[in-house]
Amino acid sequence: LKGEGLQVLAVNVDDNPEQVVPGIVSKLQLSFPVFTDVEGILSKTFDLVAIPYSVVADRKQKIVWAESGERDWASDKVISEIQKLLKEKP
């Protein structure tokens, strides 16, 4: 959905991201930015207690989903929900 305006960002919360991130990016062939949160600022902000933790914001940067656990991002339901968000005006 990149062509429709979807932007994906990842945040790594490992203590030693320089040892983990390059290998994961290479192995999974990630094409989106991966940031690090070594100091735990985002983890504290979102009260992170489990990973994966996903946050989805709309075009106005309002958080519409924030949840821990796995999600099937390729499911028809999720894709439909994201497409609705992408059609909204900023």
Beta strands, then each sheet from edge to edge (+ up, - down):
strand 1: 10-12
strand 2: 34-36
strand 3: 53-57
strand 4: 63-68
sheet 1: 1+ 2+
sheet 2: 3+ 4-
end
